[in-house]
């Protein structure tokens, strides 16, 4: 790759052009802040919807709420939008909002270093370009780095003509017609891939260490009349969107342990339904043995029907090696395969990786997060001034739409950008505020299903929950509504001049901290 050594000075650098990055860019644009760049490693906006183009890829949240509140699309082809449709939607909205001219494609960020004296971030990319930014907004997402299993035998498998790839890096040049295919994994991508390819393969084997709870996906194409009414009466469309949002918001109490009696009843019904669909022999490999809701509940009306087919096998174990002509399982059995598809998810707990981020006093964020990623409201981490995150630690949405949370985070970050723009210098969330928030968070998580023994990706290897938001969306919106400078340390700019004189540099955080944590 040809590299350059240019340095571009900008007010704001945004990393990532998925929903989160575009939400931040649009928020700045709508506020009249146009001195920003969006650094995107791909050649198109879309984030996870740009990368994941595997067969069957679609959203599992209704499109009416899986979109920006200020850019409602009325002509979704189905109730749940497809990957291509969502990708195009993001491009169209970015274009309409005037964001696309600010996107720099093919710029993968490798390092970001904070200069405390200058109060600015130095952001380096794979092209050799450097961006000198006052504020750094990171929107790399939780699902950006595919988890690839490093197993023995891959070379032998490939030399024998075998092909393997991750679902997030789908090889569209591979024709699966008449092939023996092994799909490894039973999560969100697998339940979409398997039904989409089953009619083409000669034989399909699903290998999953832990099956997922899967409920029906009531998808359909809207009628022409529905589309016409929503287009003709925008207020009707808005009310429909709001009603659907509140319906999903009402599911929040189901995450609480006090709902265990209801959860156990639902689990019993689902177990009965699974055995009825796939038969007793396959049911053992297809039925979860952990509480409903502690991992992501998936949506599909085709998954179990596909597993029930005679040309589809399901094995509840792991792949331990590849070999010439197939794979070897943990129980010692061998499965013949021409193609292996790794639906093994992402390194979701490794926020911001593999970017090297260096904050105050030369501390790297991977060291600051050695016990698991933490951030105040998922937005800011002590020691990393003027850095705000989208979809940061503990802001995963399980009962409603993540897009709404991303809008709230973008509005908060925009207020921070405006604040440092007025004052100069930098802001850094106070350690006491940050720690009090995360102590409260972990304590509240103990009353949820997320801290039950679970095979999901919401926790670190040590068992710390770092992915999900513990409260309702309404609560998160309330707690992020206003950027409060009082809970931040200040340095540089006007704060350096005021330090020691009772000015902004000596703001006390104690009243703000207690008020915020008790909210």
N, C-alpha and C positions, 0 to 999 in steps of 0.2 A: 504494500500500500504506500502510495506517495504521501509524505508528510510535509507539513509546513511548520513554521516556528512563530506564527503570528500571535499577538496578544490583543484580545478585544475587551475593552472596558464596557461594562454594562451595569445597570442598577440591580437587576435580578437575573440569576441563572436558574432555570428550571430543568431538572433532570428527569426525562421521561415524557412521552407524549401519548399516554393512555388516558383513561378517564380522569385520574388524579391530576396529572400534569396539565391536561387541557382545562380542567376546572380551575386550576390556579391561574393559567394564562388568561382565560376568559374573564376571570374575576379582576385581574389587573387591567385588562383592556377596557372593561366596562367602567372601571374607576378612573379612566383617563391616564393610566400609567402604561406607557408604550415603550419604555426603555428596558426591554427584557429579551432574553433568548430562551428557546426551548431546545435542549440537547437530546436528540433521539438517535439511538444506535441503529435502528432499522431504516428502511427507505420509505416508510409510510406511517402515519399516525395510527393509533389503535391499541398500543400496548399488548396486553394479553390477547386481545381480539385481532391483532395483527399477526402474532406468533402462532396461535393455535388454529390451524386450518385443517385439522383432521376431519375425516368423514363423520358427519353427525354433530359437529360442534355447534352448540347453541346455548342460549342463556337458560338458567333455571329460575329466573325471576321474571314475572310478566313485564313485557316491554313498556307498558304504560307507566310503570314506576322505575324501570331500569333505563332512565334517560334524564337529561338535565331538566330541571323544573322550568327553566326559561326557554327551552327549545323542545317543545312537545311535538313529536311526529305522529301524525294521525293514520298513516297508511302502512303500518307494519304488516307484513304478509301473513304473520301468524301471531298468536297470543304471546309466544316466546320467540324472540328474534334469533335468527341464525347468525353465525360468526360473520359471514360476509356482509349481512345487512347491518349489523352493529358497527363493523369496521367502516362501512360507507357512511353511516349516520355520524360517526365521530369526525370523519373527514368533512362532511357537509357542514356540521355545526362549527367546526374550527374555521372553515372558509367564511361562513356567514358572519361570524363574530370577529373576523379580521385577525385571527391568530396565525394562520398558515405562513405568512411572510416572516414570522419570527422563529419558525421551526428550522433547525439545522439538522438535516438527516445525515446518517453515517457517522455521527459523533458519539462514540461510546466513551463515557467518562471513566477514567482510570484512577484519578486521585483528586482530592479537594483538600487544600491546606489553608487554615485560617491564619492571617497575619494580624496579630493582636494590636500592633502599633498602628497599622493602617486601618484596622477595623474592616478588612475585606477578605473575601475568599478567592483563592487562586485555584481555578478548576482546569484540570488537564484532560485531554482527550486522546484517543488512539490516533488521530490524524496529526498530532503534534501541536494542534492549536491550544491556546490557553485563554481562558475567560476570567477576567478580573471583575468580581461581582461584590456588591455591598451585601446582598442577601442571597442565600442559597436555599432553594426549595427543592426537596428531594421527593420525587414521585415515582420511584422505581417499582413500587408494588410488592406484594408478598409472593406473587406467582410469576416471577420473571426468570428464575434460574432452574432449568430442568434438573431433576435428580436422576443422574445416570449411575446405574449399578456397575461397579468395577469387578467383574467376575472372570474367573479363568476360562479359557477355551474359546474366547471370542475369535481369535485368529484362525483356529481350526474350523470353526463354524463358517467363517467368511470364505476361507480357502476352499471349502466344500460347496460353495455357491450360496450359502445362507446370507440373508440380509436382516439387519436389525436397526431400529431407529426408535427415538422417543416420540411420543404422540405430539409433543410441542414442536417437533422438528420433522413433521411428516414428510416422507419421501413420495411425492405424487407421481414420480416416474416408475414406481413399483406397481405392477399389475398383480392384484391379489387373486385374480380369477383362477380357480382350480388349485390354489396353493394350500398347504397345511400351515396354519397360522397359530402362533401362541401369543396371547395377550397377557402380559404380566401386570397385575394390579386390578383392584376392584373399586376404584374411586370414581370421581366425577367424570374423568375423561373416558375411562373404560366402559362405563354404562352407556355412553353415547357412541363410542367406537364400535363395540361388539354388535349391537343390533344393525348398525349401518353397513357392516361388511359381511355379515353372516351369509347372505344370499350369494356372495361371490366366491367364498372360500370353499375348498373341498372338505376341509375339516378345521374346526376352530376349538382351541383349548384355552380356557381362562384359568390362570394360576393366580390365586389371591391368598395372601396370608390371613387377612381379616376382611370378611365381607362387610358391605355397607348396608345401613338401613335405607331402603328405597321405597318411596311411596309414589302413587300415581301422578302422572303429569297430564293435566287436562288441557291439552293443546288443541287449537283449532284455527282455521283461517276465518277472519272476520268477513261478514257479508258486505257486499257493495253498499247496501243500505246503511249499515253501521258506519262505514267509512264516510259516506256522504253526510250523515248526520253530524258526525264529529267535526268534519271539515266545515260544515255550514254553521255550526254552533260551537265556537271555541269554548264558551263557558261550560257547555255540557261536557266537553272533553276534559276540562280542568276539574270539574266536579267528580267525574269518573276516576280520574287519576288520584284525587284526594281521598275518595272513598276506598280505593284499592290500597292506598298507602296506610290508612288507618286500620284496615282489615289486617294487614300484615303486622302492623305495630301491636295489635291486640294479642299477638302470639307470644310476646315477650315473657309473660309469666310462666310459660311452659319450660323455660330454662331453669326454674327454681326447683330445688330438691323437695320442697313442700308439695310439688305436683306429682310426686312419685306414684301415688295410687292411679292417677289418670294415665301416667306414662306406662305403667305395667299393664294396664288394660289394653292400651294401644299396641304394645309390644306383642301381647298374646294374639291379638287379631292379625297382626302382620305375620307372625310365625305360622299361623293357620293358613293364611293366604299364600305364603311362599310354598309350603308343602303341597298345598292343593294345586299350585301351578307347575312346579318343577318335579314333583314326585318325591317320595321319601328318600330315595338314594342320593339325589342331588341336594336335597334340602339341608343336610348337615353341612355341606360345603358352601351353601348360599345364605345361611341364616346367621346373623351376628350374635355374639354372646356377651355383649356389653350394653349398657343402658342407652336407650333411644335418646338422641340429642346431644350426647357428650362428644360426638363427632358430627360431621356435616351430614344432615339428612338430604338424600339425593332424590331427584325426581325423574321418573321414567315409567312409561306404560308398556315398554317393549323389553326391558331388561330380563325379567324372569321368563317371559314367553320365549325369548331367544335361548336362555339357558336350558329350557325344557326340550329344545330340538334334539333329535337323535344324532345330528352331526355336530353337536356342540357338547364339549365336556367342561366340567368345572372342578378344579382341584384346590383344596384348602391347604396350601403349603407354600413354600418359597422355591424360587429357582436358585440353585447354588452354583451352577456352571453351565456354560455352553459347550457343545461338542460338535463334531462333524455330523451334520444331519439333524441336529435338534438341541434339546436342553436336558439337563439333569435336575431333578427335584430333590428337596431336602429329605424326602422319605426314601431316596435311592432309586426311584423309578425314572425312566427316561421317556421323553415325549418327542416324537419326530416332528420337525418343523422346517419349512422353507423360509419363513419370515417370523421374526420375533418383534412384537411391538411393545415397547416399554411404556406402560401407563403408570409410571411410578411417581408421579407428582413432582413437586418442586421443593427446593430447600427453603421452606417458608419461614423458618425461624432465623435465617441469616439475613436480617434486614440490611439493605444497602450494599451487601456484598455483591461482587468482589471489589467495589470501589474502596480505595484506601482514603479514609477521612481522618484528618489530623486537626484537632482543635487546640484549645489553649494549653500552654506548657508542653506542647508536642505530644499530647495524649491521643492515641488512636481510638476510634470509636469501638473497634472490635475488642480492645482491652477494657474500655469502660463498660462494655456489655458482656464481659467474660462469663458472668453468671446468668445471662439471658438479657435480651434487649428490653429497655425500659424508656419511657418518655412521659412527660407531663401531658396528659390528655392525648397521648400518641403523637404529639406535635413537636416537642422540644426536649432536649437532653442537656443537663448541666455540663459545662466545659466546651460547648459547641455553639458559640454565639451566632446570632443572625442565621441560624439553620433551622428550618421548619420542615416537617414531613407531612406527606399525604399518605393515608393508609399505613400509618406507623404502628408501633407496638400496641397491642390491645385495643385496636379499633376495627377489628373484623366484624362484619355485620352478618348475623345469622337469622334474625327474625324479620328483617325488613330489607330495604335496598341500600347497598353500599354507596350508591351515587349520591344519596341525600347527605350521608356523612362526609363525602368528599367535598360537597358544596360548602358544608359548614367549616371544614378545615381550610378550604380556599379563602373563605371570607375572613377567618381569623388571621391567616398568613398575610392577606392583603392589608389588614389593619396594622400588622407588625411592620410591613414594608412602608406604609405611610408614616408610622411613628418614627422609625429610624431615618426616614427621608427628611422629616422635620428637624430632628435633633442631631443627626450625624452619629458617628460612633457605632456602638453595638449594644445589644441586649442579650442576656444569658439567663435562662430560668434559674432561680435560686434553688440550691441543693435542698434546703428544708422543705420548700413547696413541692418539689419533685418527689422527694422521698415520702412525704406525708401522703401525697396522692397515690403513689404506688403501694404503700402499706395499706391504705384504705381499699384499693383495688383488689389486692390479693386476699384481704380479709373477706371482702364481699364475694369473691369467687368461691370461697369455701361453702357458701350456701347454694351453689349452682351445680348442675349436672356436669359441668366442664372439669371439675376436679375429681370426678370419679375415675377409677381405672379405665383407661380408654386407649385404643391403638392409634388414635388420630394424630394429626400434625399440629394441633393447637398448643402443644407443650414442648419444652426442651427435653433433652435426654434426662435431665435431673428432675423432671416432672413439673417445672414451673410453667404456668399458663401464660403465654406471651402473645396470643393471637387475637382473642375475642374481646369485644367490649362487654362489660359486665352489666350495664344498665340498658335502659330503653333509648331509642333514638331521640325521643323528646328530651330526656335528661342530657344527652350529649349536646344537643342543640342549645339548651339553656346554658350549659357550662362553657361553651365555646363562643357564645354570642358576642362578648366584648373582650378585646385584647386589653388586659390590665397591666400597664407598665410597672406597677408597684410590686409585682411578683417576680420581676426580673432584675438582675444586676445590670449596671450600665457602665460603659467605658468608652473612651475616645470622644471626639466631637464636643458638644456642649457639656456633656457629663464630666469629661476630664477637666474642663475649665471650672465647673461648679463643685468639684469634689472638695470636701472639707469645709464648705461654706454653707452647708444646710440646703444645697440645691439638689438637682435630680440625682447627682451621684451618690447621695446618702439616703435615698428613699428607704424607709423601713418596710419590710414585707410582712411582718407578723400579722397585722390585722387582715391583710388580703389573703394570706395563706389559710388562716383558720376559716374565713368566710367561704373560700373556694372549696376547701376539702369537705366542709359540712354541707355543701349544696346538695 
